Amino acid sequence: MRLIVGLGNVGMEYAWTPHNLGFLAIDRIAERAGIRVERPEAKSHLGFGKVAGQEVALAKPQTMMNLSGLAVRDLLARLECGPQELTVLYDDVALPWGMLRIRERGTAGGHNGLKSIIGAVGTMEFSRVRMGAQPDHPVGDLADYVLRPMRKADLETAGEMIEHAAEAVELIVTQGPAAAMNRFNRRASPNGEDGGGEES
């Protein structure tokens, strides 16, 4: 079984913020697969089913973002999964809006939710789907920016990105992260750049 975790914050005030792109992606994956992510377990909302014919558990940690690792550690233990069977979806302000980056491993890159997971599970060796949330205008406080509701223009791009994230997860569970990287990491960013750069 593969564990697919989307990161976000609990509460309606956070529902449509950039920091909740991980939750929104899990909702879309669940919708496509007919899975209900409602079962309270391991500090998360959890759902079981099949994605692209493969057994998965979909999870939304209910610990608040900065403590996501507590939930992920409990989920791995409860499901008897290793980090190699974990995929985490989350927002990334280092990537332009609408861009996906799939990685097989890597640092937290300043993302507190990912930092919590790496600390709790003791490894960076798990796949992740990074969803671009970089502001297209100067902002004084990035932490405040990711916790503010998305603008109408951003919501449309976010919807397309979430759909692509769901497709990427289907590839990850059927063919592995490398197949998803080959398809989605070449996708051009909305401003026409190739999205190259270092792993963060």
C-alpha positions in Angstrom: 0.0 0.0 0.0 1.2 3.5 -0.8 0.5 6.4 1.6 -0.3 9.7 -0.1 -0.3 12.7 2.3 -1.4 16.3 1.4 -0.3 19.1 3.7 -2.4 21.9 4.9 -3.9 23.7 7.9 -7.2 22.8 9.6 -10.0 25.3 9.6 -12.3 27.0 7.1 -10.2 30.2 7.3 -7.3 28.3 5.7 -9.3 26.2 3.2 -8.5 28.3 0.0 -5.1 29.6 0.9 -1.9 28.6 -0.9 -0.7 26.7 2.1 -3.6 24.3 1.7 -2.8 23.2 -1.9 -1.8 19.8 -0.5 -5.3 19.3 1.1 -7.0 20.4 -2.1 -4.9 18.0 -4.1 -5.9 15.1 -1.8 -9.5 16.1 -2.2 -9.1 16.0 -6.0 -7.4 12.6 -5.9 -10.1 11.2 -3.7 -12.8 12.6 -6.0 -11.2 11.0 -9.0 -10.9 7.6 -7.2 -14.2 7.6 -5.3 -12.4 7.6 -1.9 -13.8 9.3 1.2 -11.1 10.9 3.3 -13.0 11.2 6.6 -11.8 8.5 8.9 -10.2 10.0 12.0 -7.0 8.1 12.7 -3.3 8.8 13.5 -3.9 12.5 13.9 -5.3 12.7 10.4 -8.3 12.3 8.2 -7.8 9.1 6.3 -9.3 7.2 3.4 -8.6 3.9 1.7 -9.2 2.8 -1.8 -7.5 2.3 -5.2 -5.8 5.0 -7.3 -5.2 3.7 -10.9 -5.8 0.2 -9.6 -3.3 0.4 -6.8 -4.1 0.2 -3.1 -3.5 3.6 -1.4 -4.3 5.4 1.8 -5.0 9.1 1.3 -4.4 11.4 4.4 -4.8 14.9 5.5 -2.9 15.5 8.8 -5.1 17.4 11.3 -2.1 18.6 13.4 -1.6 22.0 11.7 1.1 22.4 9.2 4.2 22.8 11.4 3.4 19.5 13.2 2.6 17.4 10.1 5.5 15.0 10.9 3.7 13.7 14.1 0.8 12.6 11.9 2.9 11.1 9.1 5.1 9.2 11.6 1.9 7.7 13.2 0.4 6.9 9.8 3.5 5.0 8.6 3.5 3.0 11.8 -0.2 2.3 11.7 -0.1 1.3 8.0 3.2 -0.6 8.3 4.6 1.5 5.5 8.2 2.7 5.0 9.2 6.1 3.8 9.8 4.6 0.3 6.0 4.1 0.1 5.2 7.7 1.1 4.4 10.6 -1.2 3.8 14.1 0.2 2.0 16.9 -1.7 2.6 20.5 -0.7 2.8 24.1 -1.7 6.2 25.6 -2.7 6.8 29.3 -2.9 10.0 28.7 -4.8 8.0 27.5 -7.8 5.9 29.8 -10.1 2.1 29.4 -9.8 0.9 26.3 -11.8 4.2 24.5 -12.0 4.7 21.0 -10.6 8.0 19.5 -9.5 8.1 15.8 -8.6 11.1 14.7 -6.5 12.2 11.3 -5.2 14.0 12.9 -2.2 15.4 16.2 -1.0 15.6 18.8 1.7 12.7 20.7 3.2 13.6 23.9 1.3 12.3 26.1 4.1 8.8 24.4 4.2 7.9 23.9 7.8 5.5 21.0 7.2 8.1 19.1 5.2 10.8 20.0 7.8 8.5 18.4 10.5 8.0 15.2 8.4 11.8 14.8 7.7 12.5 15.3 11.4 9.8 12.9 12.5 10.5 10.0 10.1 14.3 10.6 10.2 14.9 10.6 6.4 14.6 12.7 3.3 14.2 9.6 1.2 10.5 9.9 0.2 8.8 11.2 -2.9 7.1 14.5 -3.0 4.9 16.6 -5.4 5.7 20.3 -5.1 3.0 22.7 -6.2 4.1 26.2 -7.2 2.7 29.0 -5.1 5.2 31.7 -5.8 3.7 35.2 -5.6 3.8 37.2 -8.9 4.3 40.4 -7.0 6.6 41.5 -4.1 5.3 40.5 -0.7 6.7 41.6 2.6 5.9 38.5 4.5 5.8 35.1 2.8 4.3 33.4 5.8 1.4 35.8 5.8 1.0 35.5 2.0 0.6 31.7 2.0 -2.1 32.0 4.8 -4.2 34.5 2.9 -7.1 33.3 0.6 -6.0 32.9 -3.0 -7.1 35.6 -5.5 -9.7 34.6 -8.1 -7.1 34.6 -10.9 -4.9 32.2 -8.8 -7.8 29.9 -8.1 -8.2 28.9 -11.7 -4.5 28.2 -12.1 -4.6 26.3 -8.8 -7.4 24.1 -10.1 -5.4 23.1 -13.1 -2.3 22.4 -11.0 -4.3 20.3 -8.6 -5.6 18.2 -11.5 -2.0 17.7 -12.7 -1.0 16.7 -9.2 -3.7 14.1 -9.2 -2.4 12.7 -12.5 1.2 12.8 -11.2 0.1 10.7 -8.2 -1.5 8.1 -10.5 1.8 7.8 -12.3 3.8 7.6 -9.1 1.7 4.7 -7.8 1.7 2.8 -11.1 5.1 3.5 -12.6 7.1 5.2 -9.9 8.3 8.8 -9.2 10.7 8.8 -12.2 7.9 8.4 -14.6 6.0 11.3 -13.1 9.2 13.4 -13.1 9.7 12.7 -16.8 6.2 13.8 -17.6 5.6 16.8 -15.3 9.0 18.2 -14.6 9.3 19.2 -18.2 6.1 21.1 -18.2 6.7 24.8 -18.9 5.8 27.3 -16.2 2.9 29.8 -16.9 5.3 32.6 -17.8 7.0 30.5 -20.5 10.1 29.6 -18.6 11.3 26.1 -18.5 11.3 26.0 -14.7 14.8 24.7 -14.3 16.7 25.2 -11.1 18.2 23.5 -8.1 16.3 21.2 -5.8 15.0 23.0 -2.7 
